Amino acid sequence: MRVYVYCRVSTDEQSTDDHYSLGNQEQRARDYAKAKGWQVSWVRKDVASGKNTNRPGFQALDAAVKIGEVDVVVVYRLDRLSRNVRDIYDFLDELQRRDIAFASITEGFDTTTAMGRAMLGVAAVFAQLTREMIAENVKDGLLRRAESGKWNGPKWNPPYGYTYVLGGTIEPIPEQAELVRSIFRWFSEDKWGTSKIARYLNNQGVKRESAKPNSGQWIQNKIWEMLQNPVYVGKVVAGDRLVDGIHEPLIDQDTWDATAAVSTARKLQSPRLKASPHLLSGLVRCGTCDRLLAAQKCNYSNRQGDVSFVGFRHSRNEFSGPRHCPGVYHRGDTLELAVISDLLALAKGENVREMALKAAKERLATESGPLRDEAQRLSSQLSEFDHRFESWARLLDDGAIDESQFRLRNAALLKDKVKASKRFEEIEAALGAEERLEIDLAEVDAVWRDLPVAWEHLEFEQKREILRLLIEKVLVYPDRVELQPYHLPPRRLETRRSRREFIRKVT
């Protein structure tokens, strides 16, 4: 009999339990084979978890089984083979198809009998049950720990700006904490992108992990992860909730909210748009079909030689289909110049804020009427829910209905009340937009006021961020261009487009 001995131990068992040591498993298997009169041909060992079969030793065993080099497989216990029922059954089916025997030393399984196979299946179920119970206990322990405000991450890798301290929490590292605040400020106030922040820190020689002087280069993804980590505002994750942590926050709630607003706006942009080198990318649309126009390189030749420039136009695959559009084109540099010139001229006017406030209030007035009617109806409905609950409570006190009837009626009522309450809150938030309008427009007004002086001193990313704050879209028609600023009426732009550019628009 060609015997294949397989041994496995997890990292924790290897360090804490001699009973499951690899040496003990191998010796017991050799003694078992000797008692049976079998010859041990192979011994394979793994130091790994049994939650799956991605282990070198097990893969070697599986390969030996499939090429027919094994007569019997011997393990110390069934859970040494795997802790997953499906993996065990698949492996045992493979052994059965190839007429290979299986033996578990401590459990005495014999797969040549029906009873032995049945008992083996029961043991496999309990092996998986044990693993799942351990996982649930660990999960529950972590949840209780988080609910108490403690940080659940690994002790050796706390978030940048913190160090782990005995007792299950983290505390700030002063010099790193100040850098964290700067990163949030650069992103939320100065409108720096994550790539620019990473580049700046690397150029300044700032290491992400000061304990490792030869590593710790800042990269874009690490900056983004930091900006999304609620631990910096004093929160910890408990299941699907955020709870107050016992550690000291590094930023305040206003900074966190401002960061979240900028993050949300940038998530709506495609990766190509974020990386675009053109100020108007994502703002220029076709006036006929409202599709975004792509910034593409165009070329033609004249007497002076080859000419190359960027033009905004439809992609070729957008000239067909049910939404057929003849397409539009505009040279990028002249369009950009026209948009910026008009914005700067508009910013120098004294009534920009008044115009925006008037337009926004007119829009809100047309939208708020139906919302107010719906809010009044929902308010009456919520009051009726309360009256019905009180009447059922009195019936329960009087003995007219039993507790099960009360719970059944109340469950349906509560479901309807939650739905109505959620909608009522949404309407209140929408109606509150008019009250917040003065505050929102104050920020826009500050941008308009400072634009003529500050524009030439801004960096590219800052300019693009300003344009997205002020402009809703730029519409290009075959015969004209319209600028649509937020809260303001559309403005027709004067742009220069030569006949040659139209002739070359599809080159």
C-alpha positions in Angstrom: 0.0 0.0 0.0 1.4 3.4 -1.0 0.6 5.7 1.9 0.4 9.5 1.6 0.5 11.2 5.0 -0.8 14.8 5.1 -0.3 17.1 8.1 -1.5 20.6 8.7 -1.3 23.1 11.5 -2.4 26.7 11.8 0.0 29.4 12.9 -1.7 29.8 16.3 -1.7 26.0 16.9 1.9 25.7 15.9 2.9 28.2 18.6 0.5 27.2 21.4 -0.5 23.6 21.1 2.0 20.8 20.9 -0.8 18.3 20.6 -1.4 19.5 17.0 2.3 20.0 16.1 3.4 18.8 12.7 6.0 16.4 14.3 3.3 14.8 16.5 0.9 14.4 13.6 3.6 12.8 11.4 4.8 10.4 14.1 1.2 9.2 14.9 0.6 8.7 11.2 3.8 6.6 10.8 2.9 4.5 13.8 -0.6 3.9 12.4 0.7 2.9 9.0 3.3 0.6 10.6 0.5 -1.1 12.6 -1.4 -1.7 9.4 1.6 -3.0 7.6 1.6 -0.1 5.2 4.6 1.7 3.7 4.7 5.5 4.0 5.7 6.8 0.6 5.1 10.6 1.0 4.7 13.1 3.8 3.5 16.6 3.1 3.0 19.4 5.7 1.3 22.8 5.7 1.4 25.7 8.1 -1.8 27.4 7.1 -5.5 27.9 7.8 -7.9 25.1 6.9 -10.6 27.5 5.5 -9.7 26.6 1.9 -7.4 24.3 -0.1 -5.0 26.9 -1.3 -2.0 25.2 0.4 1.2 23.8 -1.2 1.1 20.5 0.7 -2.6 19.9 -0.1 -2.1 20.8 -3.7 0.7 18.3 -3.9 -1.5 15.6 -2.3 -4.3 16.4 -4.8 -1.9 16.1 -7.7 -0.6 12.7 -6.5 -4.2 11.5 -6.2 -5.1 12.5 -9.7 -2.1 10.8 -11.3 -2.7 7.6 -9.4 0.4 7.5 -7.2 -1.6 6.9 -3.9 -3.4 3.9 -2.4 -4.4 5.4 0.9 -4.4 8.9 2.4 -3.8 9.2 6.1 -4.5 12.3 8.3 -4.3 12.8 12.0 -7.8 14.3 12.2 -10.4 15.2 9.6 -10.1 18.9 10.3 -6.4 18.7 9.4 -7.5 18.0 5.8 -9.9 21.0 5.7 -12.5 22.8 7.8 -14.8 23.3 4.8 -17.5 20.7 4.2 -17.6 21.2 0.5 -13.8 20.9 0.2 -13.9 17.7 2.2 -16.7 16.1 0.2 -15.1 17.0 -3.1 -11.8 15.5 -2.1 -13.4 12.3 -0.7 -15.5 12.0 -3.9 -12.3 12.2 -5.9 -10.7 9.4 -3.7 -13.8 7.2 -4.2 -13.8 7.6 -7.9 -10.2 6.5 -8.0 -10.7 3.7 -5.5 -8.3 5.3 -3.0 -8.8 4.6 0.7 -8.9 7.3 3.4 -8.0 7.0 7.1 -8.3 9.4 10.0 -6.2 8.2 12.9 -8.0 9.7 15.9 -11.5 9.3 14.5 -11.2 5.8 13.1 -13.0 6.4 9.8 -13.1 3.6 7.2 -14.3 4.8 3.9 -14.8 1.2 2.6 -18.1 0.9 4.5 -21.4 2.8 4.1 -21.4 3.6 7.9 -17.9 4.8 7.8 -18.7 7.2 4.9 -21.8 8.5 6.8 -19.9 9.1 10.0 -17.2 10.8 8.0 -19.9 13.2 6.6 -21.2 14.0 10.0 -17.7 14.8 11.3 -17.1 17.0 8.3 -20.2 19.0 9.2 -19.0 19.5 12.7 -15.6 20.6 11.5 -17.1 23.4 9.4 -19.5 24.2 12.3 -16.5 24.7 14.6 -14.8 27.1 12.1 -18.0 29.1 11.6 -18.6 29.4 15.3 -15.1 30.6 15.8 -15.6 33.2 13.1 -18.9 34.4 14.6 -17.3 34.7 18.0 -14.4 36.7 16.6 -16.9 38.9 14.7 -19.1 39.5 17.8 -16.0 40.3 19.9 -14.8 42.8 17.4 -18.3 44.4 17.2 -18.5 44.7 21.0 -15.0 46.2 21.0 -15.9 48.8 18.4 -19.2 49.7 20.1 -17.2 50.6 23.1 -15.2 53.1 21.0 -12.0 51.1 20.6 -10.1 50.9 17.3 -10.2 47.4 15.8 -7.2 47.6 13.4 -3.9 45.7 13.7 -1.6 46.9 16.5 1.4 47.1 14.2 -0.4 49.2 11.5 -2.4 52.0 13.0 -3.6 54.9 10.8 -1.0 57.4 9.8 -0.9 60.1 12.5 -1.6 57.6 15.4 0.3 55.1 17.4 -1.2 52.1 19.2 -1.3 52.2 23.0 -1.9 49.5 25.6 -5.6 49.2 26.3 -6.9 48.9 22.8 -6.9 52.5 21.6 -4.7 54.9 19.5 -3.2 58.3 20.3 -1.9 61.0 18.0 1.8 61.4 17.0 2.1 65.3 17.1 4.2 65.8 14.0 2.2 63.3 11.9 -1.1 64.7 13.2 -0.2 68.1 11.9 0.6 66.7 8.5 -2.8 64.9 8.5 -4.6 68.2 9.1 -2.6 69.8 6.3 -3.6 67.0 3.9 -7.3 67.5 4.7 -6.9 71.3 4.3 -5.1 71.0 1.0 -7.9 68.8 -0.4 -11.0 70.5 1.0 -9.9 74.1 1.0 -7.1 74.5 -1.6 -8.8 71.9 -3.9 -5.5 70.0 -4.4 -5.9 66.6 -6.0 -4.6 63.4 -4.4 -1.9 63.0 -7.0 -0.7 66.6 -6.4 -0.6 66.0 -2.6 1.4 62.8 -3.0 3.8 64.4 -5.4 4.3 67.4 -3.1 5.0 65.2 0.0 7.4 63.0 -1.9 9.3 66.1 -3.3 9.5 67.4 0.2 11.0 64.2 1.4 8.2 63.3 3.8 7.9 59.6 4.5 4.6 57.9 5.0 6.1 55.6 7.7 8.7 57.4 9.7 9.8 54.1 11.4 10.9 52.8 8.0 13.3 55.3 6.5 13.8 53.4 3.2 10.1 53.0 2.4 6.9 54.9 2.8 6.5 56.8 -0.5 3.2 58.6 -0.7 0.9 57.4 -3.5 -2.5 58.7 -4.7 -4.5 55.7 -3.3 -3.0 56.1 0.2 -4.0 59.8 0.3 -7.5 58.9 -0.9 -7.9 56.2 1.8 -6.8 58.7 4.5 -9.4 61.2 3.3 -12.1 58.6 3.6 -11.1 57.2 7.0 -13.6 58.3 9.7 -11.0 57.5 12.4 -9.6 61.0 11.8 -12.8 62.7 12.9 -13.0 60.5 16.0 -15.2 57.7 14.7 -14.8 53.9 14.6 -16.7 51.4 12.4 -19.0 49.1 14.3 -20.7 46.7 11.9 -22.5 48.9 9.4 -22.5 51.9 11.8 -20.1 54.7 12.8 -19.8 55.2 16.6 -17.8 57.7 18.6 -14.3 56.4 19.4 -12.4 56.9 22.6 -9.4 58.3 20.7 -8.6 61.9 20.0 -9.8 63.1 16.6 -7.3 64.9 14.4 -9.8 67.0 12.4 -13.1 68.7 13.2 -16.5 67.8 11.8 -16.7 70.8 9.5 -13.4 69.8 7.8 -14.7 66.2 7.5 -18.0 67.4 5.9 -16.1 69.7 3.5 -13.8 66.8 2.5 -16.8 64.5 1.9 -18.4 67.2 -0.3 -15.3 67.5 -2.5 -14.9 63.7 -2.6 -18.4 63.2 -3.8 -18.1 65.8 -6.5 -14.9 64.2 -7.8 -16.3 60.6 -7.6 -18.9 61.7 -10.2 -16.1 62.5 -12.6 -14.7 59.7 -14.8 -11.0 58.8 -14.3 -10.3 60.2 -17.8 -11.9 63.5 -17.0 -9.9 63.8 -13.8 -6.7 63.3 -15.7 -7.7 65.5 -18.6 -5.2 68.4 -19.4 -8.1 70.6 -20.6 -9.8 73.2 -18.4 -13.3 72.7 -20.0 -13.3 68.9 -20.1 -16.6 67.6 -18.7 -18.4 70.9 -19.2 -18.7 71.2 -23.0 -21.9 69.6 -24.4 -23.7 69.5 -27.8 -26.5 72.0 -27.8 -28.6 69.7 -30.0 -28.4 66.3 -28.2 -26.7 67.4 -24.9 -24.0 64.8 -25.2 -20.5 65.6 -23.7 -18.0 66.6 -26.4 -14.7 64.9 -26.2 -11.4 66.9 -26.4 -9.5 65.4 -29.2 -6.3 66.3 -31.1 -6.9 67.5 -34.7 -4.3 68.0 -37.5 -4.2 69.6 -40.9 -1.6 71.0 -43.2 -1.4 74.4 -44.9 1.3 76.4 -46.6 3.0 77.1 -43.4 3.2 73.4 -42.6 1.4 71.0 -40.2 -1.0 72.5 -37.7 -2.0 70.6 -34.5 -4.6 71.7 -32.0 -7.4 70.4 -29.6 -11.0 70.5 -30.7 -14.2 69.6 -28.8 -16.4 67.3 -30.9 -18.5 64.1 -31.0 -16.8 60.8 -31.0 -17.3 59.0 -34.3 -19.5 56.3 -32.8 -22.0 58.9 -31.7 -23.1 59.9 -35.2 -25.5 56.9 -35.5 -28.4 55.3 -33.7 -31.9 56.4 -32.7 -30.5 59.7 -31.2 -28.9 60.7 -34.5 -27.2 64.1 -34.3 -25.3 65.7 -37.1 -22.5 66.6 -34.6 -20.8 69.8 -33.7 -17.2 70.9 -33.4 -15.3 73.8 -31.8 -11.7 74.5 -31.5 -10.6 74.2 -27.9 -8.3 77.2 -27.4 -10.8 79.7 -28.8 -13.6 78.2 -26.8 -11.6 78.3 -23.6 -10.6 81.9 -24.2 -14.2 82.9 -24.9 -15.5 81.2 -21.7 -12.8 82.6 -19.4 -13.1 86.1 -20.9 -16.9 86.1 -20.4 -16.6 84.9 -16.8 -14.0 87.5 -15.9 -16.2 90.2 -17.5 -19.2 88.9 -15.6 -17.3 88.8 -12.4 -16.4 92.5 -12.7 -20.1 93.4 -12.7 -21.6 94.6 -9.4 -24.9 92.7 -9.6 -23.8 89.1 -10.1 -24.9 87.9 -6.7 -28.3 89.7 -7.0 -28.9 88.1 -10.4 -28.0 84.7 -9.1 -30.2 85.1 -6.0 -33.2 86.3 -8.1 -32.9 83.4 -10.6 -32.5 80.8 -7.8 -35.5 82.0 -5.9 -37.6 82.0 -9.0 -36.6 78.4 -9.7 -37.3 77.4 -6.1 -40.7 79.1 -6.2 -41.8 77.0 -9.1 -40.6 73.7 -7.5 -41.7 74.3 -3.9 -45.5 74.5 -4.5 -46.1 70.7 -5.1 -43.6 69.9 -2.3 -45.5 72.0 0.2 -48.8 70.3 -0.7 -47.2 66.9 -0.3 -45.6 67.9 3.0 -49.0 69.0 4.4 -50.6 65.7 3.3 -47.8 63.6 5.0 -48.1 65.7 8.2 -51.8 64.8 8.4 -51.0 61.2 7.7 -48.4 61.0 10.4 -50.8 62.5 12.9 -53.4 59.8 11.9 -50.8 57.1 12.5 -50.3 58.4 16.1 -54.1 58.4 16.7 -54.5 54.9 15.4 -51.6 53.6 17.6 -53.2 55.3 20.7 -56.6 53.7 19.9 -55.0 50.2 19.6 -53.1 50.7 22.8 -56.4 51.5 24.6 -58.0 48.4 23.1 -55.1 46.4 24.4 -55.5 47.9 27.9 -59.2 47.2 27.9 -58.7 43.6 26.8 -60.5 44.0 23.5 -57.5 42.7 21.6 -54.7 40.5 22.7 -51.0 41.3 22.6 -50.4 39.3 19.4 -53.1 41.3 17.5 -51.6 44.5 18.8 -48.1 43.6 17.6 -49.4 42.6 14.2 -51.3 45.8 13.7 -48.5 47.9 15.1 -45.9 46.3 12.8 -47.8 47.2 9.7 -48.5 50.7 11.0 -44.9 51.2 11.9 -43.7 50.2 8.4 -46.0 52.8 6.8 -45.0 55.4 9.3 -41.3 55.0 8.7 -41.8 55.3 5.0 -43.9 58.5 5.4 -41.5 60.0 7.9 -38.5 59.4 5.5 -40.3 61.1 2.7 -41.4 64.0 5.0 -37.8 64.6 6.0 -36.7 64.6 2.3 -39.3 67.2 1.5 -38.3 69.3 4.5 -34.7 69.2 3.3 -35.7 70.3 -0.2 -37.9 73.1 1.2 -35.0 74.2 3.4 -32.9 74.9 0.3 -34.4 78.4 0.0 -33.3 79.2 3.6 -29.8 77.9 2.9 -29.6 79.8 -0.4 -28.2 83.0 1.0 -25.4 80.9 2.7 -24.6 78.9 -0.4 -24.6 81.9 -2.7 -22.3 83.7 -0.3 -19.5 81.3 -1.1 -20.2 81.6 -4.9 -20.2 85.4 -4.5 -16.8 85.3 -2.9 -15.5 83.4 -5.9 -17.0 85.8 -8.3 -15.6 88.8 -6.4 -12.0 87.4 -6.2 -12.0 85.9 -9.7 -10.5 88.8 -11.7 -7.6 89.3 -9.4 -6.9 85.7 -8.5 -7.3 83.9 -11.8 -3.8 84.4 -13.2 -2.3 83.2 -10.0 -4.2 79.9 -9.7 -2.7 76.6 -10.6 -4.4 74.4 -13.3 -6.3 72.1 -10.9 -7.6 75.1 -8.9 -8.8 76.8 -12.1 -10.6 73.7 -13.2 -12.2 73.4 -9.7 -13.4 77.1 -10.0 -14.9 76.5 -13.4 -16.9 73.6 -12.1 -18.2 75.7 -9.2 -19.4 78.5 -11.5 -20.4 76.7 -14.7 -23.2 74.2 -15.2 -22.3 73.6 -18.9 -21.1 75.1 -22.1 -23.5 74.3 -25.1 -22.0 74.2 -28.6 -24.5 74.6 -31.4 -23.7 74.5 -35.2 -24.1 78.3 -35.3 -23.4 79.6 -31.8 -22.1 78.8 -28.3 -23.9 79.4 -25.0 -22.5 79.6 -21.5 -24.8 78.3 -18.7 -23.5 79.6 -15.3 -25.1 78.3 -12.1 -28.0 80.4 -10.9 -27.7 82.8 -13.9 -29.4 83.1 -17.3 -27.6 81.5 -20.3 -25.1 83.8 -22.0 -24.2 83.7 -25.7 -20.5 83.8 -26.4 -18.6 85.4 -29.2 -16.1 82.9 -30.6 -14.0 82.7 -33.7 -14.1 79.6 -35.9 -12.7 79.6 -39.4 -14.2 77.8 -42.3 -11.1 75.6 -42.5 -11.7 74.3 -39.0 -15.2 73.2 -40.0 -13.9 71.5 -43.1 -11.3 69.6 -40.9 -13.7 68.7 -38.1 -13.7 65.0 -39.0 -10.0 64.6 -39.7 
